[in-house]
């Protein structure tokens, strides 16, 4: 379990660390459950790698490999990977890197030397793994909006603290 925080170059960690800590502690004191129930977690699990009756054997193997070998490794680094499709004619697997892996400079190396090599080794039909670059999907737009709200709350608290101190 982890929390990933990104900052811009204008702020220092020593400045934002107390605010991040405050927001996390606020969640704990709110009484909101930290984890979902087992039933909720299973239902909310990754839908992209859920094997469907309509999936070919190749797609099922790709999803299985992503879910059991690739995703756990990427999640250890604060990221995630999402299956976006497989073109049977070209042998190209499309994935989307998320979280801290999305903007990571070594993500291309990870994608090509790690994920692609593993896929091609275990699944001969796979010829390449490519990252889907979506400008901004609905999920990311919501996340950015929520992050902006959080930033405003932090700034308001900082301003109140500065005004009173």
Backbone as a chain_set.jsonl record, in Angstrom:
{"seq": "XXXXXXXXXXXXXXXXXXXXXXXXXXXXXXXXXXXXXXXXXXXXXXXXXXXXXXXXXXXXXXXXXXXXXXXXXXXXXXXXXXXXXXXXXXXXXXXXXXXXXXXXXXXXXXXXXXXXXXXXXXXXXXXXXXXXXXXXXXXXXXXXXXXXXXXXXXXXXXXXXXXXX", "coords": {"N": [[0.843, -1.175, 0.0], [0.49, 2.225, -0.744], [1.102, 5.742, -1.156], [1.268, 8.031, -3.693], [2.9, 10.986, -4.39], [3.294, 13.834, -6.306], [5.315, 16.633, -7.068], [5.838, 20.038, -8.102], [8.665, 21.891, -9.409], [8.75, 24.304, -8.124], [8.028, 24.089, -5.472], [9.173, 22.933, -2.269], [9.962, 19.799, -0.706], [9.994, 19.939, 2.048], [8.235, 21.987, 2.549], [5.739, 21.131, 1.563], [5.318, 18.664, 2.759], [4.189, 18.712, 5.476], [1.573, 19.535, 4.87], [0.616, 17.495, 3.219], [0.721, 15.38, 5.016], [-1.177, 16.329, 6.829], [-3.571, 16.23, 5.328], [-3.78, 13.474, 4.896], [-3.991, 12.552, 7.551], [-6.357, 13.81, 8.235], [-8.153, 12.323, 6.758], [-7.985, 9.855, 8.1], [-9.009, 10.55, 10.628], [-11.581, 11.171, 10.001], [-13.214, 9.002, 10.031], [-13.904, 7.593, 7.822], [-13.846, 4.54, 6.069], [-10.74, 2.857, 5.669], [-10.091, 0.744, 4.001], [-11.842, -1.11, 1.522], [-14.606, -3.444, 1.779], [-14.115, -7.0, 1.454], [-15.735, -8.025, -0.568], [-16.427, -5.679, -1.985], [-13.861, -4.941, -2.845], [-13.195, -7.019, -4.605], [-15.132, -6.651, -6.583], [-14.407, -4.138, -7.4], [-11.97, -4.557, -8.451], [-9.313, -4.731, -10.939], [-10.699, -4.219, -14.061], [-9.831, -4.336, -16.608], [-8.161, -6.529, -17.034], [-9.75, -8.656, -16.61], [-10.757, -11.781, -17.618], [-12.701, -12.494, -20.363], [-15.501, -14.306, -21.806], [-15.523, -13.917, -24.507], [-12.921, -13.436, -25.209], [-9.991, -14.287, -27.05], [-7.712, -17.121, -26.943], [-5.129, -16.116, -26.929], [-5.451, -13.418, -26.098], [-6.491, -13.904, -23.554], [-4.246, -15.088, -22.355], [-2.467, -12.923, -22.443], [-3.783, -11.073, -20.754], [-3.746, -12.534, -18.372], [-0.976, -12.72, -17.862], [-0.346, -9.995, -17.591], [-1.852, -9.386, -15.295], [-0.863, -11.158, -13.304], [1.972, -11.096, -13.329], [3.078, -8.654, -14.365], [1.579, -6.322, -13.464], [1.726, -6.46, -10.519], [4.473, -5.946, -10.105], [4.849, -3.384, -11.23], [3.123, -1.928, -9.625], [4.486, -1.941, -7.23], [6.242, 0.115, -7.553], [4.641, 2.303, -7.409], [2.967, 2.686, -9.546], [0.734, 1.714, -12.242], [-0.669, -0.517, -14.659], [-2.622, -0.692, -17.553], [-4.582, -2.754, -19.547], [-5.201, -2.28, -22.937], [-5.831, -3.437, -25.338], [-5.408, -5.833, -28.063], [-4.003, -6.375, -31.161], [-4.619, -8.76, -33.328], [-3.775, -9.152, -35.945], [-1.393, -7.675, -36.294], [0.048, -8.279, -34.039], [0.413, -6.574, -31.925], [0.342, -5.442, -28.644], [-1.537, -3.245, -26.742], [-1.09, -0.982, -24.139], [-1.644, 1.028, -21.196], [0.218, 3.087, -19.19], [0.008, 4.038, -15.801], [-0.359, 6.252, -12.951], [2.589, 6.822, -11.006], [4.247, 5.728, -12.883], [3.486, 6.696, -15.311], [4.591, 9.227, -16.0], [7.219, 8.693, -15.716], [10.664, 8.685, -16.504], [11.973, 6.339, -17.133], [10.025, 4.688, -18.078], [9.641, 3.892, -20.759], [11.803, 2.219, -21.185], [11.221, 0.238, -19.302], [8.831, -0.67, -20.41], [9.621, -1.662, -22.963], [11.992, -3.317, -22.564], [11.337, -4.866, -20.376], [8.428, -5.558, -20.073], [7.588, -6.018, -22.795], [9.523, -7.895, -23.672], [9.003, -10.036, -21.908], [6.332, -10.657, -22.58], [6.647, -11.43, -25.287], [8.258, -13.639, -24.956], [6.678, -15.534, -23.529], [4.321, -15.573, -25.007], [4.036, -16.289, -28.173], [2.592, -15.047, -30.235], [2.632, -12.358, -29.716], [4.171, -9.505, -30.894], [4.982, -6.954, -30.336], [4.846, -4.427, -27.757], [3.038, -1.618, -27.031], [2.686, 1.689, -25.767], [-0.312, 3.319, -25.081], [-1.139, 6.545, -25.787], [-3.076, 8.75, -24.444], [-4.506, 11.854, -24.556], [-6.123, 13.066, -22.475], [-8.133, 11.238, -20.568], [-11.489, 10.591, -19.365], [-11.36, 9.643, -16.73], [-8.852, 10.575, -15.856], [-9.315, 13.296, -16.053], [-11.215, 13.719, -14.05], [-9.668, 12.954, -11.843], [-7.65, 14.925, -11.939], [-9.217, 17.176, -11.464], [-10.113, 16.655, -8.85], [-7.648, 16.675, -7.587], [-6.94, 19.347, -7.946], [-8.859, 20.554, -6.314], [-7.988, 19.591, -3.841], [-5.459, 20.797, -3.711], [-6.283, 23.485, -3.521], [-7.516, 23.443, -0.997], [-5.306, 22.891, 0.614], [-3.743, 25.154, 0.118], [-5.456, 27.125, 1.153], [-5.453, 26.416, 3.867], [-2.762, 26.833, 4.431], [-2.59, 29.575, 4.001], [-4.348, 30.552, 5.985], [-2.95, 29.71, 8.217], [-0.614, 31.215, 7.938], [-1.673, 33.801, 8.098], [-2.663, 33.85, 10.703], [-0.408, 33.422, 12.172]], "CA": [[0.0, 0.0, 0.0], [1.335, 3.394, -0.904], [0.532, 6.999, -1.625], [2.223, 8.693, -4.571], [2.734, 12.436, -4.427], [4.19, 14.515, -7.24], [5.389, 18.065, -6.8], [6.537, 20.785, -9.144], [9.978, 22.372, -8.967], [8.595, 25.539, -7.354], [7.805, 23.775, -4.064], [10.121, 22.006, -1.659], [9.305, 18.745, 0.055], [9.83, 20.373, 3.44], [7.067, 22.865, 2.602], [4.467, 20.441, 1.308], [5.176, 17.455, 3.574], [3.19, 18.86, 6.547], [0.226, 19.632, 4.297], [0.255, 16.14, 2.779], [0.474, 14.653, 6.251], [-2.433, 16.838, 7.372], [-4.685, 15.701, 4.533], [-3.876, 12.034, 5.171], [-4.504, 12.395, 8.911], [-7.757, 14.236, 8.191], [-8.917, 11.166, 6.273], [-8.049, 8.858, 9.166], [-9.866, 11.012, 11.722], [-12.951, 11.361, 9.518], [-14.003, 7.794, 10.235], [-14.112, 6.926, 6.537], [-13.068, 3.3, 6.071], [-9.489, 2.895, 4.922], [-10.163, -0.281, 2.965], [-13.17, -1.599, 1.165], [-14.86, -4.817, 2.192], [-13.565, -7.973, 0.496], [-16.669, -8.087, -1.704], [-16.245, -4.445, -2.759], [-12.54, -4.962, -3.481], [-13.24, -7.924, -5.755], [-15.943, -6.008, -7.618], [-13.699, -2.953, -7.874], [-10.663, -4.954, -8.974], [-9.046, -4.336, -12.323], [-11.629, -4.762, -15.046], [-9.142, -4.458, -17.892], [-7.548, -7.85, -17.185], [-10.741, -9.706, -16.366], [-10.862, -12.608, -18.822], [-14.081, -12.608, -20.826], [-15.806, -15.459, -22.66], [-15.272, -13.539, -25.901], [-11.482, -13.284, -25.437], [-9.268, -15.399, -27.674], [-6.728, -17.708, -26.034], [-3.986, -15.2, -26.867], [-5.839, -12.28, -25.253], [-6.597, -14.422, -22.187], [-2.878, -15.252, -21.846], [-1.925, -11.573, -22.244], [-4.409, -10.526, -19.548], [-3.246, -13.305, -17.229], [0.407, -12.305, -17.628], [-0.394, -8.624, -17.065], [-2.416, -9.39, -13.942], [-0.095, -11.928, -12.32], [3.42, -10.83, -13.324], [3.458, -7.279, -14.682], [0.924, -5.341, -12.588], [2.291, -6.392, -9.158], [5.8, -5.331, -10.157], [4.691, -1.953, -11.491], [2.465, -1.327, -8.463], [5.502, -1.753, -6.192], [6.88, 1.41, -7.811], [3.643, 3.369, -7.333], [2.272, 2.851, -10.818], [-0.19, 0.66, -12.641], [-0.725, -0.733, -16.097], [-3.983, -0.999, -17.988], [-4.664, -3.412, -20.851], [-6.046, -1.507, -23.843], [-6.203, -4.184, -26.528], [-4.424, -6.618, -28.801], [-4.287, -6.478, -32.591], [-4.199, -10.109, -33.731], [-3.134, -9.091, -37.265], [-0.032, -7.136, -36.189], [0.711, -8.802, -32.847], [0.725, -5.457, -31.029], [-0.419, -5.29, -27.402], [-1.607, -1.84, -26.342], [-1.258, -0.799, -22.699], [-1.543, 2.407, -20.714], [0.876, 3.191, -17.895], [-0.71, 4.983, -14.952], [0.288, 6.588, -11.688], [3.938, 7.381, -11.115], [4.914, 5.177, -14.072], [3.061, 7.424, -16.501], [5.523, 10.288, -16.358], [8.571, 8.257, -15.375], [11.565, 8.683, -17.657], [12.38, 4.976, -17.482], [8.853, 3.881, -18.435], [9.837, 3.305, -22.085], [12.734, 1.102, -20.996], [10.439, -0.795, -18.62], [7.858, -1.196, -21.364], [10.266, -2.411, -24.043], [12.906, -4.381, -22.141], [10.716, -5.737, -19.388], [7.09, -6.061, -20.407], [7.555, -6.56, -24.159], [10.348, -9.108, -23.727], [8.29, -11.099, -21.207], [5.17, -11.035, -23.398], [7.103, -12.136, -26.485], [8.812, -14.922, -24.526], [5.614, -16.456, -23.142], [3.214, -15.583, -25.975], [4.674, -16.086, -29.483], [1.779, -14.18, -31.098], [2.943, -10.958, -29.404], [5.339, -8.997, -31.63], [5.374, -5.664, -29.774], [3.97, -3.827, -26.748], [3.088, -0.169, -27.214], [1.927, 2.486, -24.809], [-1.362, 4.172, -25.63], [-0.993, 7.908, -25.261], [-4.344, 9.458, -24.521], [-4.27, 13.195, -24.032], [-6.76, 13.139, -21.167], [-9.401, 10.527, -20.565], [-12.441, 11.083, -18.364], [-10.857, 9.279, -15.417], [-7.776, 11.496, -15.513], [-9.904, 14.625, -15.887], [-11.811, 13.719, -12.708], [-8.561, 12.924, -10.884], [-7.02, 16.248, -11.938], [-10.157, 18.088, -10.818], [-10.048, 16.379, -7.412], [-6.344, 17.133, -7.125], [-7.007, 20.813, -7.892], [-9.615, 20.88, -5.099], [-7.1, 19.309, -2.721], [-4.454, 21.865, -3.686], [-6.925, 24.703, -3.007], [-7.685, 23.271, 0.451], [-3.982, 23.014, 1.227], [-3.35, 26.563, 0.036], [-6.283, 27.876, 2.099], [-4.941, 26.133, 5.211], [-1.462, 27.512, 4.557], [-2.845, 31.014, 4.098], [-4.91, 30.795, 7.319], [-1.861, 29.522, 9.17], [0.285, 32.367, 7.783], [-2.382, 34.993, 8.579], [-2.826, 33.792, 12.157], [0.902, 33.282, 12.83]], "C": [[0.891, 1.242, 0.0], [0.507, 4.599, -1.295], [1.612, 7.642, -2.481], [1.899, 10.175, -4.61], [3.75, 12.995, -5.408], [4.178, 15.997, -6.912], [6.075, 18.746, -7.974], [7.831, 21.346, -8.56], [9.893, 23.64, -8.114], [8.445, 25.288, -5.856], [8.877, 22.822, -3.559], [9.349, 20.965, -0.865], [9.067, 19.196, 1.491], [8.619, 21.289, 3.611], [5.768, 22.083, 2.476], [4.249, 19.204, 2.168], [4.151, 17.615, 4.701], [1.749, 18.914, 6.02], [-0.27, 18.262, 3.836], [-0.111, 15.302, 3.993], [-0.878, 15.045, 6.845], [-3.639, 16.255, 6.636], [-4.878, 14.211, 4.802], [-4.467, 11.806, 6.56], [-5.977, 12.797, 9.001], [-8.646, 13.081, 7.723], [-9.078, 10.132, 7.388], [-8.991, 9.273, 10.288], [-11.319, 11.183, 11.297], [-13.839, 10.146, 9.756], [-14.33, 7.064, 8.947], [-13.271, 5.658, 6.52], [-11.827, 3.425, 5.188], [-9.523, 1.914, 3.755], [-11.604, -0.655, 2.697], [-13.351, -3.005, 1.727], [-14.311, -5.743, 1.11], [-14.428, -8.047, -0.761], [-16.52, -6.859, -2.602], [-14.923, -4.445, -3.502], [-12.538, -5.86, -4.706], [-14.012, -7.295, -6.904], [-15.21, -4.816, -8.218], [-12.328, -3.285, -8.447], [-10.505, -4.556, -10.425], [-9.999, -5.024, -13.302], [-10.928, -5.04, -16.374], [-8.541, -5.841, -18.109], [-8.5, -8.99, -16.83], [-10.942, -10.478, -17.668], [-12.332, -12.847, -19.139], [-14.259, -13.846, -21.69], [-15.462, -15.18, -24.115], [-13.784, -13.375, -26.22], [-10.898, -14.521, -26.114], [-8.283, -15.957, -26.645], [-5.532, -16.778, -25.849], [-4.29, -14.029, -25.941], [-5.94, -12.727, -23.795], [-5.205, -14.591, -21.57], [-2.23, -13.896, -21.562], [-2.471, -10.983, -20.945], [-3.889, -11.221, -18.292], [-1.823, -12.88, -16.862], [0.473, -10.887, -17.052], [-0.826, -8.618, -15.6], [-1.49, -10.055, -12.922], [1.377, -11.559, -12.236], [3.762, -9.348, -13.462], [2.888, -6.287, -13.672], [1.524, -5.313, -11.175], [3.657, -5.699, -9.111], [5.706, -3.817, -10.336], [4.05, -1.249, -10.293], [3.443, -1.118, -7.307], [6.196, -0.402, -6.335], [5.881, 2.559, -7.835], [2.896, 3.618, -8.623], [1.259, 1.753, -11.043], [-0.139, 0.561, -14.155], [-2.136, -1.172, -16.443], [-3.927, -1.614, -19.382], [-5.635, -2.636, -21.722], [-6.355, -2.221, -25.149], [-5.043, -4.928, -27.156], [-4.878, -6.722, -30.242], [-3.73, -7.808, -33.077], [-3.45, -10.094, -35.058], [-1.673, -8.637, -37.166], [0.747, -7.689, -35.001], [1.071, -7.73, -31.834], [-0.238, -5.43, -29.839], [-0.375, -3.809, -27.044], [-1.899, -1.767, -24.84], [-1.165, 0.685, -22.371], [-0.886, 2.367, -19.346], [0.197, 4.291, -17.097], [0.089, 5.255, -13.686], [1.671, 7.147, -11.913], [4.682, 6.847, -12.328], [4.596, 5.983, -15.328], [4.08, 8.468, -16.928], [6.978, 9.915, -16.118], [9.444, 8.165, -16.62], [11.99, 7.278, -18.065], [11.205, 4.102, -17.909], [8.998, 3.225, -19.805], [10.764, 2.101, -21.992], [12.004, -0.062, -20.34], [9.495, -1.476, -19.594], [8.53, -2.112, -22.38], [11.134, -3.561, -23.544], [12.274, -5.344, -21.147], [9.437, -6.379, -19.877], [7.068, -6.713, -21.785], [8.339, -7.867, -24.251], [9.635, -10.283, -23.059], [7.107, -11.6, -22.031], [5.595, -11.878, -24.602], [7.67, -13.515, -26.132], [7.704, -15.949, -24.264], [4.506, -16.595, -24.182], [3.783, -15.266, -27.358], [3.898, -15.153, -30.419], [2.068, -12.692, -30.871], [4.243, -10.561, -30.097], [5.86, -7.693, -31.037], [4.374, -5.249, -28.697], [4.145, -2.322, -26.865], [2.217, 0.526, -26.183], [0.922, 3.365, -25.542], [-1.198, 5.536, -24.986], [-2.302, 8.648, -25.505], [-4.124, 10.813, -23.868], [-4.859, 13.316, -22.632], [-8.079, 12.382, -21.23], [-10.26, 11.029, -19.4], [-11.944, 10.821, -16.942], [-9.771, 10.254, -14.954], [-8.311, 12.907, -15.283], [-10.519, 14.755, -14.493], [-10.707, 13.765, -11.654], [-7.878, 14.288, -10.795], [-7.907, 17.287, -11.259], [-10.116, 17.913, -9.299], [-8.721, 16.856, -6.831], [-6.32, 18.654, -7.0], [-7.767, 21.262, -6.644], [-8.744, 20.686, -3.855], [-6.033, 20.398, -2.592], [-5.033, 23.161, -3.126], [-7.099, 24.623, -1.489], [-6.358, 23.452, 1.177], [-3.534, 24.468, 1.234], [-4.145, 27.42, 1.017], [-5.796, 27.67, 3.532], [-3.615, 26.849, 5.441], [-1.648, 29.006, 4.747], [-3.395, 31.365, 5.483], [-3.822, 30.702, 8.381], [-0.911, 30.722, 9.134], [-0.354, 33.64, 8.333], [-2.481, 35.026, 10.103], [-1.478, 33.77, 12.884], [1.755, 34.419, 12.645]], "O": [[1.921, 1.282, 0.673], [-0.645, 4.477, -1.712], [2.753, 7.783, -2.039], [0.754, 10.565, -4.837], [4.934, 12.662, -5.343], [3.148, 16.547, -6.524], [6.8, 18.112, -8.74], [8.056, 21.276, -7.352], [10.865, 24.005, -7.453], [8.71, 26.182, -5.053], [9.417, 22.013, -4.312], [8.232, 21.212, -0.411], [8.04, 18.863, 2.083], [8.042, 21.359, 4.697], [4.808, 22.344, 3.201], [3.117, 18.737, 2.299], [3.311, 16.733, 4.875], [0.828, 18.4, 6.654], [-1.433, 17.914, 4.038], [-1.125, 14.604, 3.999], [-1.63, 14.189, 7.31], [-4.613, 15.837, 7.263], [-6.009, 13.74, 4.923], [-5.346, 10.961, 6.729], [-6.748, 12.197, 9.75], [-9.752, 12.891, 8.229], [-10.168, 9.598, 7.597], [-9.699, 8.432, 10.841], [-12.198, 11.326, 12.146], [-15.065, 10.242, 9.691], [-14.972, 6.015, 8.981], [-12.105, 5.687, 6.913], [-11.866, 4.019, 4.111], [-9.045, 2.216, 2.662], [-12.47, -0.522, 3.562], [-12.385, -3.669, 2.101], [-14.072, -5.314, -0.019], [-13.914, -8.122, -1.877], [-16.49, -6.978, -3.827], [-14.852, -4.007, -4.651], [-11.951, -5.514, -5.731], [-13.602, -7.39, -8.061], [-15.368, -4.516, -9.401], [-11.604, -2.39, -8.882], [-11.453, -4.096, -11.061], [-10.083, -6.251, -13.354], [-11.375, -5.873, -17.163], [-8.421, -6.285, -19.25], [-8.094, -10.15, -16.76], [-11.262, -9.889, -18.7], [-13.098, -13.332, -18.306], [-13.293, -14.374, -22.24], [-15.146, -16.1, -24.87], [-13.423, -13.192, -27.382], [-11.262, -15.652, -25.792], [-8.048, -15.342, -25.605], [-4.989, -16.663, -24.75], [-3.471, -13.686, -25.088], [-5.516, -12.0, -22.897], [-5.005, -14.275, -20.397], [-1.53, -13.735, -20.563], [-1.713, -10.455, -20.131], [-3.626, -10.575, -17.278], [-1.508, -12.701, -15.685], [1.254, -10.616, -16.14], [-0.233, -7.927, -14.772], [-1.351, -9.567, -11.8], [1.979, -11.694, -11.171], [4.637, -8.844, -12.758], [3.633, -5.5, -13.088], [1.807, -4.227, -10.67], [3.948, -4.953, -8.177], [6.409, -3.062, -9.663], [4.393, -0.109, -9.982], [3.252, -0.216, -6.492], [6.681, 0.158, -5.352], [6.226, 3.67, -8.236], [2.256, 4.658, -8.777], [0.966, 0.962, -10.147], [0.374, 1.449, -14.836], [-2.761, -1.934, -15.705], [-3.302, -1.062, -20.288], [-6.761, -2.359, -21.308], [-7.068, -1.676, -25.991], [-3.875, -4.699, -26.84], [-6.013, -7.114, -30.514], [-2.518, -7.966, -33.221], [-2.578, -10.934, -35.28], [-0.814, -9.158, -37.876], [1.973, -7.58, -34.958], [1.932, -7.942, -30.98], [-1.458, -5.399, -30.004], [0.691, -3.193, -27.042], [-2.828, -2.402, -24.34], [-0.671, 1.485, -23.165], [-1.374, 1.691, -18.44], [-0.148, 5.342, -17.636], [1.076, 4.58, -13.392], [1.912, 7.859, -12.888], [5.659, 7.457, -12.763], [5.354, 5.952, -16.297], [4.395, 8.572, -18.114], [7.871, 10.743, -16.3], [9.026, 7.641, -17.652], [12.332, 7.05, -19.225], [11.37, 2.895, -18.085], [8.523, 2.106, -19.997], [10.535, 1.082, -22.644], [12.145, -1.209, -20.763], [9.371, -2.701, -19.606], [8.053, -3.22, -22.627], [11.021, -4.676, -24.054], [12.648, -6.516, -21.092], [9.37, -7.593, -20.071], [6.586, -7.836, -21.932], [7.865, -8.835, -24.845], [9.656, -11.398, -23.579], [6.9, -12.806, -22.168], [4.986, -12.906, -24.899], [7.569, -14.45, -26.926], [7.784, -17.089, -24.721], [3.826, -17.62, -24.232], [3.991, -14.097, -27.683], [4.491, -14.535, -31.302], [1.78, -11.864, -31.735], [5.28, -11.197, -29.911], [7.032, -7.355, -31.205], [3.213, -5.658, -28.717], [5.263, -1.812, -26.807], [1.166, 0.027, -25.782], [1.264, 4.062, -26.497], [-1.129, 5.647, -23.762], [-2.59, 9.105, -26.611], [-3.612, 10.898, -22.752], [-4.135, 13.643, -21.692], [-9.029, 12.831, -21.87], [-9.795, 11.799, -18.56], [-12.089, 11.667, -16.059], [-9.772, 10.699, -13.806], [-7.816, 13.629, -14.418], [-10.36, 15.783, -13.835], [-10.796, 14.522, -10.687], [-7.563, 14.754, -9.7], [-7.412, 18.172, -10.561], [-10.088, 18.892, -8.554], [-8.675, 17.377, -5.717], [-5.744, 19.19, -6.054], [-7.376, 22.229, -5.99], [-8.759, 21.507, -2.938], [-5.744, 20.864, -1.49], [-4.375, 23.859, -2.354], [-6.862, 25.6, -0.778], [-6.297, 24.09, 2.227], [-3.009, 24.958, 2.234], [-3.597, 28.328, 1.641], [-5.731, 28.616, 4.317], [-3.377, 27.403, 6.514], [-0.955, 29.63, 5.551], [-2.97, 32.348, 6.091], [-3.774, 31.501, 9.316], [-0.457, 31.189, 10.179], [0.32, 34.461, 8.955], [-2.395, 36.089, 10.717], [-1.412, 34.066, 14.077], [2.881, 34.433, 13.144]]}, "num_chains": 1, "name": "protein.A"}
